[in-house]
Amino acid sequence: MEDPDKLAHWLEQEAKVKAALAGGAGPGVARPEQVAGLTGLQFLQAMLSGRVPFASIAQTLDFALIEVEQGRAVFQGVPGAGHLNPMGTVHGGWYATLLDSAMGCAVHTLMPPGRAYTTAEMSVKLVRAIKPTVVRVRAEGQVLHCGRQLATAQAQLVGPDGTLYAHASTTCLVFDLPPA
């Protein structure tokens, strides 16, 4: 049973973010001059406000970055007919994409200017099917460790009623960006 108050809060947050994105830079790739000198957290905050482009895959798979803070990122997704597998439940790749985004962006919040990351390994555990009756889910990512060369993070994919659909962990490589 979905929590109507929590779902209403989720929908309100989503509407604010989507309004900023609709009036902003749109989907795409940020130009080097747009990100120069920004920390990872500042970059993601700029994305949330629409000042820099958001990832095109978010539009393709109907999900959005909703919240960011140091070491944490939250994505919200709308499972739809285009995400179903032949058995009528949401495809595991959709789960994995939201979880990878949440974990990676949580790591990204800890990157100083000139540093970046990439997913090196990810483990996803699907514990419950997302059926077409589920209207929203959230992937909540949290950094466990962020060092000079490696970062680890975990995430959970949950519904507004607290149902756990999947959980994941990742190891990311951390590296210097080449000079502009």
N, C-alpha and C positions, 0 to 999 in steps of 0.2 A: 504494500500500500504506500503510494507516494505521499510525502509530507507536503501538503499544499503551501504552507508558509515557506518551506525551503525551496520548492519549485518556483514559487512567485519571486523569491529573491534571486534565484538563478536566472530567470527570464528577464528580470530587471537589469541585472548586470550584463547579460548578453545583449539586450537592446542598446544599452549605453555604448558598449564596445563596438557593436555593428554600426551604430550611427557615426561614431568617430571614424571607423574604417571607411564607411561609404563616402564621407566627406573628405577623406584624406588621400594619400598617395596611391591607394589601390593595391592589387596584388603585384608581385614582382620581386626584384632583387635590388637592395639598396646600393647606391653608388658609393664608391670609396670616400668621397668628400662628405657624404651624409653621415658616415659612421666614424670618421677620423676623430680621434681623441675621446670617443665615448667608451665608457665601461660597458660591459655586457648588460648590466641592469639598466643603464641609461638608454641603450639601444632598444631594449624590449619595451621600456616605458614610452619611447618615441614611436614605436610600432603601435602600441595600444592607443596612443593619441592620434594616430593617422599621419604623423610627420614623416615616417619612412614606410616603404612598402611592407606588406605582410606576405607570408609565404603563399604562393599560388595553390599549393596542395590543400591548404585550409579551406579554400573556396571549393575545390574539387570534391573534397570529402566531407564538407559541411561541418567544420569545427572551427573554433577560434580560441586564441589566447584570451583569458579572462582576467587573471590576476598574476602579478609578479612581485616578488620581494627578494631580499638577499637569500639565496639558497633554496628558493621555492618558486614553482610555476604551476598554474592551473589552466588546463584547457577544457573547454566544454564542447560536446559534440551532439549532433542530432542524427541518431541512427535512422536511415531512410531506406526506401525500397531499392535504391541503387547500391546499397551496401550489403544486401542479403546474399547468402550462399544458396545453392540449390535446395537446401533443406529448410529454408525459410527463416533462418536466424542470421544475425550479423556476422559477416566474415571475420575470421581471426586477424586478418591483415589490418582491418579497420581498428580493432582494439590496439594492435601493436603500434600503429602509426600515432594514435593519441598518446599512448604511454611513452613512446620514444620522444615525442615532442615535449611532453611534460618534463621528463627526466633531463633531456638535453638542454632545454631552456632554463631549468633550475641550475644546471651547471653553468650555463652562459651568464647567469646573474652574478657569478663570482669572478668573471673574467675582467682583468684590468684592460685599459686601452692597449691595443697591439697584440692581444692574446686571443686565441680561439680554441675550439674543441671540435672533435668529431667522435661519433659513436664507434667504439671498437668492438664491443660485444654487448648483446642484450639477451636477457632471458625473460620470457613472458609465460605466465601461468594463467590460463583461462579457467575460471572456476564456476561460471554460470553463463548460460546462453543469454544474449540480448535478443529479445523477441521484438517484433514490430510494435508491440504495445508500449515499449519503453520510449518515452518522449525525449529524454535528455540523459546524458551521463557526463561525469567529470573525471578527468585524469589529473590527479594531484601528485606532482613530483617534488621530491625533497633530496637535497644533496646530503650524502653521508660523509664524504671526504673529498677535499679538493686540494691536490698537491701541485707541484711544479710540472709534472709530466702526466699524471693520471688523476682522474676524478671518478667517484662512484656515486650513484644515486639510485633511488627507488621510487616507485609510483604505484598508486592504486587507481583502478577505474571503478567508480561507484555511481549509483543512482541517487536521486533526491531522497529516497527512503532509507538510504544507508546500505542498500544491497551492494555487496562486493561482486563485481563481474570478472575482474582480473587484477593481477599484481605483477610487477616486473622489477628487474634490477638491470643496471647498466654499468659498464666501464667505459669511460671516455678518455681519449688521448688529448692532452693539452699541449699547445704549441704556440710559437711566435708566428704572427702573420708576417709575410714579406713586406718590406717597406713599400709605400705607395709610389 
